[in-house]
């Protein structure tokens, strides 16, 4: 047999697209780019958006303490 039929090749490409894999064979430089885009965005990483404390909570706590006269 000479290889895969055109239908089999098209179905393989379609399944690769559906499951988020690389459609055609690529070199290592392009695979680095693919890996970068597969990672979650920087703004959605937990270590980024939970870096600072919850300022609203601390502000509310200090306001209550100020109201009670315990914090200046």
PyMOL Python script that loads the backbone (N, CA, C, O; Angstrom):
from pymol import cmd

cmd.read_pdbstr("""\
ATOM      1  N   UNK A   1       0.838  -1.178   0.000  1.00  0.00           N
ATOM      2  CA  UNK A   1       0.000   0.000   0.000  1.00  0.00           C
ATOM      3  C   UNK A   1       0.887   1.247   0.000  1.00  0.00           C
ATOM      4  O   UNK A   1       1.915   1.267   0.677  1.00  0.00           O
ATOM      5  N   UNK A   2       0.517   2.263  -0.730  1.00  0.00           N
ATOM      6  CA  UNK A   2       1.341   3.448  -0.925  1.00  0.00           C
ATOM      7  C   UNK A   2       1.298   4.399   0.260  1.00  0.00           C
ATOM      8  O   UNK A   2       2.184   5.245   0.381  1.00  0.00           O
ATOM      9  N   UNK A   3       0.329   4.301   1.122  1.00  0.00           N
ATOM     10  CA  UNK A   3       0.207   5.218   2.251  1.00  0.00           C
ATOM     11  C   UNK A   3      -1.239   5.338   2.658  1.00  0.00           C
ATOM     12  O   UNK A   3      -2.076   4.508   2.305  1.00  0.00           O
ATOM     13  N   UNK A   4      -1.513   6.369   3.394  1.00  0.00           N
ATOM     14  CA  UNK A   4      -2.886   6.584   3.838  1.00  0.00           C
ATOM     15  C   UNK A   4      -3.709   7.221   2.724  1.00  0.00           C
ATOM     16  O   UNK A   4      -3.177   7.945   1.883  1.00  0.00           O
ATOM     17  N   UNK A   5      -4.984   6.950   2.727  1.00  0.00           N
ATOM     18  CA  UNK A   5      -5.866   7.590   1.751  1.00  0.00           C
ATOM     19  C   UNK A   5      -6.061   9.046   2.142  1.00  0.00           C
ATOM     20  O   UNK A   5      -5.787   9.435   3.278  1.00  0.00           O
ATOM     21  N   UNK A   6      -6.528   9.837   1.209  1.00  0.00           N
ATOM     22  CA  UNK A   6      -6.735  11.261   1.501  1.00  0.00           C
ATOM     23  C   UNK A   6      -7.797  11.445   2.577  1.00  0.00           C
ATOM     24  O   UNK A   6      -7.724  12.386   3.366  1.00  0.00           O
ATOM     25  N   UNK A   7      -8.776  10.557   2.614  1.00  0.00           N
ATOM     26  CA  UNK A   7      -9.808  10.620   3.650  1.00  0.00           C
ATOM     27  C   UNK A   7      -9.198  10.379   5.028  1.00  0.00           C
ATOM     28  O   UNK A   7      -9.523  11.082   5.984  1.00  0.00           O
ATOM     29  N   UNK A   8      -8.314   9.386   5.131  1.00  0.00           N
ATOM     30  CA  UNK A   8      -7.679   9.082   6.414  1.00  0.00           C
ATOM     31  C   UNK A   8      -6.805  10.241   6.880  1.00  0.00           C
ATOM     32  O   UNK A   8      -6.770  10.549   8.071  1.00  0.00           O
ATOM     33  N   UNK A   9      -6.107  10.877   5.963  1.00  0.00           N
ATOM     34  CA  UNK A   9      -5.262  12.020   6.311  1.00  0.00           C
ATOM     35  C   UNK A   9      -6.121  13.177   6.801  1.00  0.00           C
ATOM     36  O   UNK A   9      -5.787  13.817   7.798  1.00  0.00           O
ATOM     37  N   UNK A  10      -7.229  13.453   6.108  1.00  0.00           N
ATOM     38  CA  UNK A  10      -8.118  14.543   6.521  1.00  0.00           C
ATOM     39  C   UNK A  10      -8.734  14.264   7.880  1.00  0.00           C
ATOM     40  O   UNK A  10      -8.854  15.175   8.699  1.00  0.00           O
ATOM     41  N   UNK A  11      -9.129  13.017   8.138  1.00  0.00           N
ATOM     42  CA  UNK A  11      -9.717  12.666   9.433  1.00  0.00           C
ATOM     43  C   UNK A  11      -8.688  12.770  10.556  1.00  0.00           C
ATOM     44  O   UNK A  11      -9.022  13.175  11.669  1.00  0.00           O
ATOM     45  N   UNK A  12      -7.441  12.407  10.269  1.00  0.00           N
ATOM     46  CA  UNK A  12      -6.381  12.533  11.273  1.00  0.00           C
ATOM     47  C   UNK A  12      -6.135  14.000  11.608  1.00  0.00           C
ATOM     48  O   UNK A  12      -5.950  14.348  12.774  1.00  0.00           O
ATOM     49  N   UNK A  13      -6.133  14.860  10.591  1.00  0.00           N
ATOM     50  CA  UNK A  13      -5.962  16.294  10.833  1.00  0.00           C
ATOM     51  C   UNK A  13      -7.137  16.868  11.616  1.00  0.00           C
ATOM     52  O   UNK A  13      -6.948  17.696  12.506  1.00  0.00           O
ATOM     53  N   UNK A  14      -8.344  16.431  11.288  1.00  0.00           N
ATOM     54  CA  UNK A  14      -9.524  16.916  11.996  1.00  0.00           C
ATOM     55  C   UNK A  14      -9.493  16.489  13.457  1.00  0.00           C
ATOM     56  O   UNK A  14      -9.801  17.291  14.339  1.00  0.00           O
ATOM     57  N   UNK A  15      -9.130  15.249  13.726  1.00  0.00           N
ATOM     58  CA  UNK A  15      -9.076  14.799  15.121  1.00  0.00           C
ATOM     59  C   UNK A  15      -7.977  15.527  15.882  1.00  0.00           C
ATOM     60  O   UNK A  15      -8.133  15.801  17.072  1.00  0.00           O
ATOM     61  N   UNK A  16      -6.870  15.846  15.221  1.00  0.00           N
ATOM     62  CA  UNK A  16      -5.813  16.621  15.870  1.00  0.00           C
ATOM     63  C   UNK A  16      -6.300  18.009  16.233  1.00  0.00           C
ATOM     64  O   UNK A  16      -5.992  18.516  17.312  1.00  0.00           O
ATOM     65  N   UNK A  17      -7.055  18.625  15.343  1.00  0.00           N
ATOM     66  CA  UNK A  17      -7.603  19.948  15.643  1.00  0.00           C
ATOM     67  C   UNK A  17      -8.588  19.902  16.792  1.00  0.00           C
ATOM     68  O   UNK A  17      -8.583  20.781  17.654  1.00  0.00           O
ATOM     69  N   UNK A  18      -9.432  18.888  16.812  1.00  0.00           N
ATOM     70  CA  UNK A  18     -10.451  18.780  17.856  1.00  0.00           C
ATOM     71  C   UNK A  18      -9.801  18.607  19.219  1.00  0.00           C
ATOM     72  O   UNK A  18     -10.225  19.231  20.191  1.00  0.00           O
ATOM     73  N   UNK A  19      -8.780  17.769  19.300  1.00  0.00           N
ATOM     74  CA  UNK A  19      -8.162  17.468  20.586  1.00  0.00           C
ATOM     75  C   UNK A  19      -6.970  18.355  20.907  1.00  0.00           C
ATOM     76  O   UNK A  19      -6.245  18.080  21.863  1.00  0.00           O
ATOM     77  N   UNK A  20      -6.750  19.409  20.136  1.00  0.00           N
ATOM     78  CA  UNK A  20      -5.731  20.401  20.450  1.00  0.00           C
ATOM     79  C   UNK A  20      -4.305  19.950  20.203  1.00  0.00           C
ATOM     80  O   UNK A  20      -3.383  20.454  20.846  1.00  0.00           O
ATOM     81  N   UNK A  21      -4.106  19.037  19.311  1.00  0.00           N
ATOM     82  CA  UNK A  21      -2.762  18.575  18.990  1.00  0.00           C
ATOM     83  C   UNK A  21      -2.274  19.293  17.738  1.00  0.00           C
ATOM     84  O   UNK A  21      -3.034  19.995  17.072  1.00  0.00           O
ATOM     85  N   UNK A  22      -1.004  19.108  17.432  1.00  0.00           N
ATOM     86  CA  UNK A  22      -0.432  19.708  16.232  1.00  0.00           C
ATOM     87  C   UNK A  22      -0.969  18.959  15.020  1.00  0.00           C
ATOM     88  O   UNK A  22      -0.954  17.728  14.977  1.00  0.00           O
ATOM     89  N   UNK A  23      -1.443  19.719  14.032  1.00  0.00           N
ATOM     90  CA  UNK A  23      -2.091  19.108  12.869  1.00  0.00           C
ATOM     91  C   UNK A  23      -1.071  18.456  11.944  1.00  0.00           C
ATOM     92  O   UNK A  23      -1.249  17.313  11.524  1.00  0.00           O
ATOM     93  N   UNK A  24      -0.011  19.179  11.632  1.00  0.00           N
ATOM     94  CA  UNK A  24       1.014  18.654  10.730  1.00  0.00           C
ATOM     95  C   UNK A  24       2.329  18.510  11.494  1.00  0.00           C
ATOM     96  O   UNK A  24       2.509  19.162  12.522  1.00  0.00           O
ATOM     97  N   UNK A  25       3.238  17.683  11.022  1.00  0.00           N
ATOM     98  CA  UNK A  25       4.546  17.570  11.686  1.00  0.00           C
ATOM     99  C   UNK A  25       5.278  18.908  11.657  1.00  0.00           C
ATOM    100  O   UNK A  25       5.325  19.570  10.621  1.00  0.00           O
ATOM    101  N   UNK A  26       5.850  19.308  12.796  1.00  0.00           N
ATOM    102  CA  UNK A  26       6.536  20.595  12.886  1.00  0.00           C
ATOM    103  C   UNK A  26       7.919  20.397  13.482  1.00  0.00           C
ATOM    104  O   UNK A  26       8.214  19.361  14.078  1.00  0.00           O
ATOM    105  N   UNK A  27       8.767  21.415  13.310  1.00  0.00           N
ATOM    106  CA  UNK A  27      10.116  21.343  13.859  1.00  0.00           C
ATOM    107  C   UNK A  27      10.112  21.759  15.331  1.00  0.00           C
ATOM    108  O   UNK A  27       9.071  22.131  15.872  1.00  0.00           O
ATOM    109  N   UNK A  28      11.271  21.694  15.970  1.00  0.00           N
ATOM    110  CA  UNK A  28      11.342  21.933  17.417  1.00  0.00           C
ATOM    111  C   UNK A  28      11.045  23.388  17.772  1.00  0.00           C
ATOM    112  O   UNK A  28      10.464  23.648  18.825  1.00  0.00           O
ATOM    113  N   UNK A  29      11.429  24.346  16.920  1.00  0.00           N
ATOM    114  CA  UNK A  29      11.144  25.756  17.210  1.00  0.00           C
ATOM    115  C   UNK A  29       9.644  26.013  17.218  1.00  0.00           C
ATOM    116  O   UNK A  29       9.130  26.717  18.088  1.00  0.00           O
ATOM    117  N   UNK A  30       8.955  25.446  16.256  1.00  0.00           N
ATOM    118  CA  UNK A  30       7.509  25.628  16.208  1.00  0.00           C
ATOM    119  C   UNK A  30       6.826  24.914  17.364  1.00  0.00           C
ATOM    120  O   UNK A  30       5.800  25.380  17.859  1.00  0.00           O
ATOM    121  N   UNK A  31       7.380  23.795  17.798  1.00  0.00           N
ATOM    122  CA  UNK A  31       6.795  23.082  18.931  1.00  0.00           C
ATOM    123  C   UNK A  31       6.925  23.888  20.216  1.00  0.00           C
ATOM    124  O   UNK A  31       6.065  23.795  21.092  1.00  0.00           O
ATOM    125  N   UNK A  32       8.000  24.687  20.344  1.00  0.00           N
ATOM    126  CA  UNK A  32       8.139  25.561  21.509  1.00  0.00           C
ATOM    127  C   UNK A  32       7.006  26.581  21.540  1.00  0.00           C
ATOM    128  O   UNK A  32       6.445  26.860  22.599  1.00  0.00           O
ATOM    129  N   UNK A  33       6.673  27.131  20.387  1.00  0.00           N
ATOM    130  CA  UNK A  33       5.576  28.097  20.299  1.00  0.00           C
ATOM    131  C   UNK A  33       4.255  27.423  20.635  1.00  0.00           C
ATOM    132  O   UNK A  33       3.417  28.003  21.324  1.00  0.00           O
ATOM    133  N   UNK A  34       4.069  26.213  20.156  1.00  0.00           N
ATOM    134  CA  UNK A  34       2.838  25.471  20.446  1.00  0.00           C
ATOM    135  C   UNK A  34       2.717  25.230  21.944  1.00  0.00           C
ATOM    136  O   UNK A  34       1.632  25.380  22.508  1.00  0.00           O
ATOM    137  N   UNK A  35       3.815  24.858  22.596  1.00  0.00           N
ATOM    138  CA  UNK A  35       3.792  24.625  24.039  1.00  0.00           C
ATOM    139  C   UNK A  35       3.482  25.916  24.792  1.00  0.00           C
ATOM    140  O   UNK A  35       2.771  25.891  25.797  1.00  0.00           O
ATOM    141  N   UNK A  36       4.012  27.048  24.311  1.00  0.00           N
ATOM    142  CA  UNK A  36       3.714  28.333  24.954  1.00  0.00           C
ATOM    143  C   UNK A  36       2.227  28.653  24.894  1.00  0.00           C
ATOM    144  O   UNK A  36       1.652  29.124  25.876  1.00  0.00           O
ATOM    145  N   UNK A  37       1.613  28.405  23.766  1.00  0.00           N
ATOM    146  CA  UNK A  37       0.198  28.716  23.620  1.00  0.00           C
ATOM    147  C   UNK A  37      -0.700  27.715  24.331  1.00  0.00           C
ATOM    148  O   UNK A  37      -1.861  28.021  24.600  1.00  0.00           O
ATOM    149  N   UNK A  38      -0.190  26.523  24.641  1.00  0.00           N
ATOM    150  CA  UNK A  38      -0.995  25.551  25.362  1.00  0.00           C
ATOM    151  C   UNK A  38      -1.057  25.860  26.851  1.00  0.00           C
ATOM    152  O   UNK A  38      -1.989  25.426  27.528  1.00  0.00           O
ATOM    153  N   UNK A  39      -0.079  26.606  27.377  1.00  0.00           N
ATOM    154  CA  UNK A  39      -0.080  26.965  28.791  1.00  0.00           C
ATOM    155  C   UNK A  39      -1.180  27.988  29.054  1.00  0.00           C
ATOM    156  O   UNK A  39      -1.557  28.740  28.155  1.00  0.00           O
ATOM    157  N   UNK A  40      -1.693  28.021  30.275  1.00  0.00           N
ATOM    158  CA  UNK A  40      -2.702  29.039  30.590  1.00  0.00           C
ATOM    159  C   UNK A  40      -2.072  30.431  30.567  1.00  0.00           C
ATOM    160  O   UNK A  40      -0.875  30.566  30.819  1.00  0.00           O
ATOM    161  N   UNK A  41      -2.850  31.459  30.272  1.00  0.00           N
ATOM    162  CA  UNK A  41      -2.306  32.813  30.247  1.00  0.00           C
ATOM    163  C   UNK A  41      -1.773  33.216  31.613  1.00  0.00           C
ATOM    164  O   UNK A  41      -2.190  32.682  32.641  1.00  0.00           O
ATOM    165  N   UNK A  42      -0.855  34.154  31.608  1.00  0.00           N
ATOM    166  CA  UNK A  42      -0.208  34.583  32.842  1.00  0.00           C
ATOM    167  C   UNK A  42      -1.216  35.145  33.837  1.00  0.00           C
ATOM    168  O   UNK A  42      -1.075  34.930  35.041  1.00  0.00           O
ATOM    169  N   UNK A  43      -2.221  35.856  33.360  1.00  0.00           N
ATOM    170  CA  UNK A  43      -3.202  36.472  34.251  1.00  0.00           C
ATOM    171  C   UNK A  43      -4.113  35.449  34.919  1.00  0.00           C
ATOM    172  O   UNK A  43      -4.758  35.770  35.918  1.00  0.00           O
ATOM    173  N   UNK A  44      -4.183  34.235  34.400  1.00  0.00           N
ATOM    174  CA  UNK A  44      -5.055  33.218  34.985  1.00  0.00           C
ATOM    175  C   UNK A  44      -4.316  32.247  35.896  1.00  0.00           C
ATOM    176  O   UNK A  44      -4.927  31.339  36.461  1.00  0.00           O
ATOM    177  N   UNK A  45      -3.019  32.428  36.042  1.00  0.00           N
ATOM    178  CA  UNK A  45      -2.261  31.561  36.939  1.00  0.00           C
ATOM    179  C   UNK A  45      -2.504  31.989  38.383  1.00  0.00           C
ATOM    180  O   UNK A  45      -2.545  33.179  38.693  1.00  0.00           O
ATOM    181  N   UNK A  46      -2.664  31.008  39.249  1.00  0.00           N
ATOM    182  CA  UNK A  46      -3.011  31.294  40.638  1.00  0.00           C
ATOM    183  C   UNK A  46      -1.901  32.065  41.348  1.00  0.00           C
ATOM    184  O   UNK A  46      -2.190  32.958  42.145  1.00  0.00           O
ATOM    185  N   UNK A  47      -0.645  31.739  41.074  1.00  0.00           N
ATOM    186  CA  UNK A  47       0.449  32.428  41.761  1.00  0.00           C
ATOM    187  C   UNK A  47       0.560  33.887  41.343  1.00  0.00           C
ATOM    188  O   UNK A  47       1.217  34.671  42.028  1.00  0.00           O
ATOM    189  N   UNK A  48      -0.062  34.265  40.240  1.00  0.00           N
ATOM    190  CA  UNK A  48      -0.023  35.661  39.804  1.00  0.00           C
ATOM    191  C   UNK A  48      -1.166  36.457  40.418  1.00  0.00           C
ATOM    192  O   UNK A  48      -0.940  37.528  40.981  1.00  0.00           O
ATOM    193  N   UNK A  49      -2.391  35.946  40.317  1.00  0.00           N
ATOM    194  CA  UNK A  49      -3.506  36.753  40.796  1.00  0.00           C
ATOM    195  C   UNK A  49      -3.721  36.640  42.296  1.00  0.00           C
ATOM    196  O   UNK A  49      -4.522  37.399  42.841  1.00  0.00           O
ATOM    197  N   UNK A  50      -3.046  35.731  42.991  1.00  0.00           N
ATOM    198  CA  UNK A  50      -3.122  35.693  44.446  1.00  0.00           C
ATOM    199  C   UNK A  50      -1.819  36.155  45.089  1.00  0.00           C
ATOM    200  O   UNK A  50      -1.522  35.793  46.228  1.00  0.00           O
ATOM    201  N   UNK A  51      -1.053  36.944  44.369  1.00  0.00           N
ATOM    202  CA  UNK A  51       0.233  37.408  44.860  1.00  0.00           C
ATOM    203  C   UNK A  51       0.054  38.380  46.017  1.00  0.00           C
ATOM    204  O   UNK A  51       0.758  38.279  47.022  1.00  0.00           O
ATOM    205  N   UNK A  52      -0.860  39.306  45.892  1.00  0.00           N
ATOM    206  CA  UNK A  52      -1.072  40.314  46.920  1.00  0.00           C
ATOM    207  C   UNK A  52      -2.203  39.892  47.846  1.00  0.00           C
ATOM    208  O   UNK A  52      -3.091  39.140  47.444  1.00  0.00           O
ATOM    209  N   UNK A  53      -2.175  40.371  49.082  1.00  0.00           N
ATOM    210  CA  UNK A  53      -3.259  40.013  50.016  1.00  0.00           C
ATOM    211  C   UNK A  53      -4.575  40.671  49.605  1.00  0.00           C
ATOM    212  O   UNK A  53      -4.608  41.555  48.748  1.00  0.00           O
ATOM    213  N   UNK A  54      -5.633  40.227  50.225  1.00  0.00           N
ATOM    214  CA  UNK A  54      -6.957  40.757  49.918  1.00  0.00           C
ATOM    215  C   UNK A  54      -7.116  42.122  50.597  1.00  0.00           C
ATOM    216  O   UNK A  54      -7.436  42.208  51.782  1.00  0.00           O
ATOM    217  N   UNK A  55      -6.886  43.181  49.819  1.00  0.00           N
ATOM    218  CA  UNK A  55      -6.896  44.523  50.382  1.00  0.00           C
ATOM    219  C   UNK A  55      -8.272  44.926  50.887  1.00  0.00           C
ATOM    220  O   UNK A  55      -8.372  45.648  51.879  1.00  0.00           O
ATOM    221  N   UNK A  56      -9.316  44.484  50.240  1.00  0.00           N
ATOM    222  CA  UNK A  56     -10.663  44.851  50.682  1.00  0.00           C
ATOM    223  C   UNK A  56     -10.953  44.298  52.068  1.00  0.00           C
ATOM    224  O   UNK A  56     -11.587  44.967  52.883  1.00  0.00           O
ATOM    225  N   UNK A  57     -10.496  43.088  52.338  1.00  0.00           N
ATOM    226  CA  UNK A  57     -10.722  42.474  53.653  1.00  0.00           C
ATOM    227  C   UNK A  57      -9.939  43.232  54.714  1.00  0.00           C
ATOM    228  O   UNK A  57     -10.475  43.552  55.775  1.00  0.00           O
ATOM    229  N   UNK A  58      -8.665  43.520  54.428  1.00  0.00           N
ATOM    230  CA  UNK A  58      -7.853  44.254  55.400  1.00  0.00           C
ATOM    231  C   UNK A  58      -8.393  45.657  55.630  1.00  0.00           C
ATOM    232  O   UNK A  58      -8.374  46.156  56.755  1.00  0.00           O
ATOM    233  N   UNK A  59      -8.868  46.289  54.579  1.00  0.00           N
ATOM    234  CA  UNK A  59      -9.432  47.630  54.720  1.00  0.00           C
ATOM    235  C   UNK A  59     -10.672  47.598  55.607  1.00  0.00           C
ATOM    236  O   UNK A  59     -10.831  48.452  56.478  1.00  0.00           O
ATOM    237  N   UNK A  60     -11.546  46.627  55.395  1.00  0.00           N
ATOM    238  CA  UNK A  60     -12.756  46.520  56.218  1.00  0.00           C
ATOM    239  C   UNK A  60     -12.403  46.227  57.668  1.00  0.00           C
ATOM    240  O   UNK A  60     -13.035  46.767  58.576  1.00  0.00           O
ATOM    241  N   UNK A  61     -11.409  45.386  57.899  1.00  0.00           N
ATOM    242  CA  UNK A  61     -11.005  45.073  59.273  1.00  0.00           C
ATOM    243  C   UNK A  61     -10.441  46.298  59.976  1.00  0.00           C
ATOM    244  O   UNK A  61     -10.779  46.557  61.131  1.00  0.00           O
ATOM    245  N   UNK A  62      -9.583  47.056  59.292  1.00  0.00           N
ATOM    246  CA  UNK A  62      -9.017  48.247  59.927  1.00  0.00           C
ATOM    247  C   UNK A  62     -10.077  49.312  60.149  1.00  0.00           C
ATOM    248  O   UNK A  62     -10.003  50.052  61.130  1.00  0.00           O
ATOM    249  N   UNK A  63     -11.060  49.410  59.266  1.00  0.00           N
ATOM    250  CA  UNK A  63     -12.138  50.378  59.480  1.00  0.00           C
ATOM    251  C   UNK A  63     -12.944  50.024  60.725  1.00  0.00           C
ATOM    252  O   UNK A  63     -13.309  50.910  61.497  1.00  0.00           O
ATOM    253  N   UNK A  64     -13.224  48.744  60.927  1.00  0.00           N
ATOM    254  CA  UNK A  64     -13.949  48.324  62.132  1.00  0.00           C
ATOM    255  C   UNK A  64     -13.128  48.589  63.384  1.00  0.00           C
ATOM    256  O   UNK A  64     -13.663  49.038  64.398  1.00  0.00           O
ATOM    257  N   UNK A  65     -11.827  48.312  63.316  1.00  0.00           N
ATOM    258  CA  UNK A  65     -10.967  48.574  64.470  1.00  0.00           C
ATOM    259  C   UNK A  65     -10.875  50.068  64.755  1.00  0.00           C
ATOM    260  O   UNK A  65     -10.843  50.472  65.917  1.00  0.00           O
ATOM    261  N   UNK A  66     -10.831  50.894  63.711  1.00  0.00           N
ATOM    262  CA  UNK A  66     -10.819  52.344  63.910  1.00  0.00           C
ATOM    263  C   UNK A  66     -12.122  52.815  64.543  1.00  0.00           C
ATOM    264  O   UNK A  66     -12.123  53.680  65.418  1.00  0.00           O
ATOM    265  N   UNK A  67     -13.221  52.239  64.093  1.00  0.00           N
ATOM    266  CA  UNK A  67     -14.520  52.612  64.647  1.00  0.00           C
ATOM    267  C   UNK A  67     -14.591  52.266  66.131  1.00  0.00           C
ATOM    268  O   UNK A  67     -15.196  52.998  66.915  1.00  0.00           O
ATOM    269  N   UNK A  68     -13.974  51.151  66.516  1.00  0.00           N
ATOM    270  CA  UNK A  68     -13.958  50.749  67.921  1.00  0.00           C
ATOM    271  C   UNK A  68     -12.893  51.483  68.722  1.00  0.00           C
ATOM    272  O   UNK A  68     -12.861  51.386  69.948  1.00  0.00           O
ATOM    273  N   UNK A  69     -12.024  52.214  68.041  1.00  0.00           N
ATOM    274  CA  UNK A  69     -10.981  52.962  68.728  1.00  0.00           C
ATOM    275  C   UNK A  69      -9.749  52.142  69.041  1.00  0.00           C
ATOM    276  O   UNK A  69      -8.948  52.536  69.889  1.00  0.00           O
ATOM    277  N   UNK A  70      -9.579  51.024  68.385  1.00  0.00           N
ATOM    278  CA  UNK A  70      -8.449  50.148  68.678  1.00  0.00           C
ATOM    279  C   UNK A  70      -7.304  50.282  67.679  1.00  0.00           C
ATOM    280  O   UNK A  70      -6.246  49.684  67.875  1.00  0.00           O
ATOM    281  N   UNK A  71      -7.495  51.046  66.626  1.00  0.00           N
ATOM    282  CA  UNK A  71      -6.471  51.169  65.596  1.00  0.00           C
ATOM    283  C   UNK A  71      -6.486  52.590  65.064  1.00  0.00           C
ATOM    284  O   UNK A  71      -7.545  53.139  64.764  1.00  0.00           O
ATOM    285  N   UNK A  72      -5.297  53.185  64.948  1.00  0.00           N
ATOM    286  CA  UNK A  72      -5.214  54.544  64.420  1.00  0.00           C
ATOM    287  C   UNK A  72      -4.572  54.552  63.075  1.00  0.00           C
ATOM    288  O   UNK A  72      -4.416  55.613  62.471  1.00  0.00           O
TER     289      UNK A  72
END
""", "prot")
cmd.dss("prot")
cmd.show_as("cartoon", "prot")
cmd.util.cbc("prot")
cmd.orient("prot")
